[in-house]
Amino acid sequence: MFNFGRTLDVLTLFHAPKRADSTKILNTLRAAKETAEDSDTLPSFEIEVIEAPAVPTATQLKTILEYVGGHKVGSIVKGASSEKHAVKLLEEGGEISSERLLRPLLVDWNNGRAVLGPDEVSVRRLLQTLPKH
């Protein structure tokens, strides 16, 4: 009955509340979390929501690029040509820096995966393949 030591997977959503597609992904995550909590067979997880204008740290960005491949740096940070350039653009701060980051951006830190943009099919696939604890 008790699962001491059980650690839930943490999914982080870099979210833009003003964007309908980002809100749709957040609602998909919340519904899946609620369903999982009511089920003995679905994997449970935690959701961390980081709202604009907050951006990933340099370490987080490096990790995300490891998950998706460094060649996608320009897709994640508009105008970036390399990891170093992406970090510099995001560290400038302010609204312009925040707008450079692709949102929604969903990261599964425990399993080394990320979903770029409002791809609901890929989000559902990621949720379906979370390990059961």
Secondary structure, 3 states (H helix, E strand, C coil): CCCCCCCCEEEEEEECCCCHHHHHHHHHHHHHHHHHHCCCCCCCEEEEEEECCCCCCHHHHHHHHHHHCHHHHHHHECCCCCHHHHHHHHHCCHHHHHHHECCCEEEECCCCEEEECCCHHHHHHHHHCCCCC
